[in-house]
Amino acid sequence: MKIVFDQLAQLELDDASEYYEFEVLGLGARFRDEVKRAIRRIREYPDAWAKEKNDVRRYLLYKFPYKILYSIEPQHIYVIAIAHCHRRPDYWIDRILEKS
């Protein structure tokens, strides 16, 4: 199934990987690699992860305090946010309201 990133989710991914790369050389690449692995797993088993709110599911990254929030659409999987687990918990909810 095709994966489609919300524009803001892509910015969150880019910002987080730049931050980690700035902190420790190579850490940003490791963050991106973990997100890529997560996206592959989501693509393979989209229904496997718990629902966060309504039909939005969350995939928790293993080595970083981030979660991938996504919805399963008829033609694709829509990545709503790459959200830090400990900052502003529900900031992304407006994105699903705007999409509707």
Order of alpha helices (4+ residues) and beta strands (2+ residues): beta-alpha-alpha-beta-beta-beta-beta-alpha
